[in-house]
Amino acid sequence: MNQKVVMFNLKKLNCDITPVSNGKEALEIFKNNSYDLILMDIMLPEMNGYEITTEIRKFEKLREVKNPVTIIALTANTYENDKEKCISVGMNEYLSKPFSAQQLIKTIEKFIPAE
């Protein structure tokens, strides 16, 4: 349900969206495409968001990517060290659920300015 709400709001901004249902799918799709931004759920089946992000950053380093993709964590986890853990594995920002459409857009615009 959260994925559908996020997609609805991003489509209003004319974003191209590639939804995934599990971590392995996310990693494979990333490796075969180019993205400006990834909204990373921490609790995905098969691989969690921390594992996926770690693999994305390894892949980018191996490919000598000059502008790594922006990764924003979306999580229901609100423990004190969650944000630090997200940043430590290579995510750029952290947004805890529930969040408003305005909070999501404001967070995205920190990395990708509105046109």
Secondary structure, DSSP 4 states (H G I P E B T S, - for coil): -HHHHHHHHHHTTT------SSHHHHHHHHHTS--SEEEEESS-SSS-HHHHHHHHHHHHHHTT-SSPPEEEEEES---TTHHHHHHHTT-SEEEESS--HHHHHHHHHTTS---
